[in-house]
Structure formats: C-alpha cells, structure tokens
Amino acid sequence: MRRGRAALARATSALLFLSLTSGAEAGDAAAVSPLGFCGDGRYFAFEQFGTESVSGLDYSETIVIDLAQGRPVQGAPIAVDATGIDDLRKRSPDQDPLALVRQDAMRQAAPLLKRLGVGERSVRIGFFAAARSRETSLELSANSGAQPSAAVPNLQRTALASMPLDPSLFGGKASLELSETAIAAPIASCADNGYAGKGFILTLKRAGKPSLRLGASPPPDKGEACPLGFGLAEAHALRLADGGLSLAALLQRFDYVMEGPDRRFVAVGGRVR
C-alpha cells in the first residue's frame, strides 16, 4: 500500500512529528479519529482514514507513537486499504466499504494496541470539527460548489492557528498556538513546483506561566511531499499519577504531491507539568 510505505517519522526533544503524506490523489483529505493513551501516558494512538478522490480507494492507517522515545512503536503504522477486502463483502448493499476497511484495520491493530495498553480515555481539550469529517474531497467539493482540486485548499484556508484549551486542566486563558515557518532548504517537491515549503512551531500558553514550546517540525527529507502548511485539529490530555499531564496534539498537515494537494495528520506530544 502506497501510504504505508510513505510513513515518515522523526523525533525532536520530548515530542513526535509523524507525517503520512506521500502517494495521495488530488484533493485527498483524510479524517482523523483518536484511539487514546496507555495508562502511563507514554503511548498515544490515532487513526487516519478516507477515500482517495481519483481512484476511489478507501484506506485506513493506525498510528501509535511513543512519546517517551519520540518515535513510532515497532509495527506501526498499520495500513489497510480496500484491495484487501473480500469482493463479496464489498458488494453487499448493506455494507459501507470504508467502514469495512476501518473494521479490518482495527482488527489488525488490536493486538498491538492491547500489548501496549492503549485505550485509556483521554480528555479532549481542543477540537476542530472539520478534522473529523469522513466526507470524501469530492463530496466536500460538491457541497461547496468548488472543483475537487479546491477541496483541500479550502480546508487549509479555514484551519485554526489558535485553539483554546479546557481551563479545568490548564487554567484560564490556556491555548495552543501554532505558527508556521519557512523551510530553510526547500525539498525538491517544493522547489520543482514553485512552492515555498512550511514548517511549524507549537506553543502552549497558560495564564500566569511562561509559554511552553511543545516542539517544531524537523527539516523534511528530500523525497517527501511538499508541506504547504499546518492547522490545529484536536488536542487530548491524560492526567498522570504524578499530577502531570500527557498531552497529544493532532495537527493537520497540508501537502502538495504529484497529483495535487492533500491533507494528512501530524501528532505532537509530551508531558506537561
């Protein structure tokens, strides 16, 4: 599966930047669904899924990140697409093809999630509704009257750069603040297509406390898709036994690939005192 081969992960101090970007079709906008933490907050998992706009291929990826080590766990991501679903099941009028793909993905991911103890319910401390939409980009275009190629840029234009957080955990006026930065040495897919690639810096702001920089995107590999920009999607927290919090922020990442723009998700996380 192309997306499985395209999984890229890099670590920075106390966070993970995970990007699943290559090989998407024009206007391909994934949706995201968090799967939770393990009990001690070390691991956080999420699923991204959708339908390729041009090929119509349904897909799902399960990603588990190790916040302590700053990298994906061995065996992740787990990628499934519609080519692995029995044709008889897909032809049933009572079956949703994407739901079948997601069910198979969860079955394949279940042993890994169980072994790591992932499934602890987190507190959702920030949320952008468009990140959860399971509409295909073609449907997004039809509903807005736009061309399919405009669906992902439209999502990027409405993306959030600031997200207020649950004051019961962080105090009043707490927020995540996302700022974009220029990539110093644009990768080939940016320069060859006339784009200026972007990175990000994510900061936690709390009233009465110094700002806490959660992390910044590392330089992309030469062979990656061109990152056009980022937006906040969701933020989750788990209260730990020592009184601290394990924080996981899901960011939208907008990329230019050979067939056009797409959206995938990036996880940034760490412990907050």
HUUR-V840912 format. One record per pair of residues at least 6 apart in sequence whose C-alpha atoms are under 6 Angstrom apart, sorted by sequence separation. I is the first residue (numbers start at 1). GAP is how many residues later the second one is. If there is no record, write none. Layout:
# HUUR-V840912
((I,GAP) (I,GAP))
This chain:
# HUUR-V840912
((37,6) (51,6) (65,6) (66,6) (141,6) (205,6) (239,6) (255,6) (10,7) (37,7) (51,7) (65,7) (66,7) (90,7) (141,7) (190,7) (204,7) (238,7) (255,7) (36,8) (50,8) (64,8) (65,8) (204,8) (238,8) (254,8) (9,9) (36,9) (50,9) (165,9) (203,9) (237,9) (254,9) (35,10) (49,10) (138,10) (141,10) (164,10) (165,10) (203,10) (237,10) (253,10) (8,11) (35,11) (49,11) (164,11) (186,11) (203,11) (236,11) (253,11) (34,12) (48,12) (163,12) (202,12) (236,12) (252,12) (253,12) (7,13) (33,13) (48,13) (63,13) (163,13) (202,13) (235,13) (252,13) (33,14) (47,14) (63,14) (137,14) (162,14) (183,14) (201,14) (235,14) (251,14) (32,15) (47,15) (62,15) (162,15) (183,15) (201,15) (234,15) (251,15) (6,16) (32,16) (46,16) (62,16) (161,16) (182,16) (183,16) (200,16) (234,16) (250,16) (31,17) (46,17) (61,17) (161,17) (181,17) (200,17) (233,17) (250,17) (31,18) (45,18) (61,18) (181,18) (199,18) (233,18) (249,18) (30,19) (45,19) (60,19) (82,19) (180,19) (181,19) (232,19) (233,19) (249,19) (30,20) (44,20) (60,20) (180,20) (231,20) (232,20) (248,20) (2,21) (44,21) (59,21) (179,21) (231,21) (248,21) (43,22) (59,22) (179,22) (230,22) (247,22) (43,23) (58,23) (178,23) (230,23) (247,23) (28,24) (42,24) (43,24) (58,24) (178,24) (246,24) (247,24) (28,25) (42,25) (80,25) (177,25) (229,25) (246,25) (42,26) (177,26) (228,26) (245,26) (25,27) (176,27) (227,27) (228,27) (245,27) (176,28) (227,28) (244,28) (25,29) (175,29) (197,29) (198,29) (226,29) (244,29) (175,30) (197,30) (198,30) (226,30) (174,31) (197,31) (198,31) (225,31) (174,32) (225,32) (173,34) (187,35) (189,36) (190,36) (189,37) (126,39) (58,40) (125,40) (125,41) (60,42) (16,54) (15,55) (16,55) (11,59) (11,60) (161,70) (160,71) (159,72) (160,72) (4,75) (38,79) (38,80) (37,81) (39,81) (37,82) (38,82) (36,83) (37,83) (36,84) (36,85) (51,85) (31,100) (32,100) (31,101) (31,102) (131,102) (31,103) (128,105) (127,106) (127,107) (29,108) (126,108) (28,109) (126,109) (27,110) (125,110) (152,110) (125,111) (124,112) (123,113) (123,114) (122,115) (122,116) (27,121) (27,122) (27,124) (27,125) (22,203) (67,203) (41,205) (26,233) (29,233) (30,233) (25,234) (26,234) (27,234) (28,234) (29,234) (30,234) (26,235) (27,235) (19,247) (18,248) (17,249) (18,249) (17,250) (17,251) (16,252) (15,253) (15,254) (15,255) (14,256))
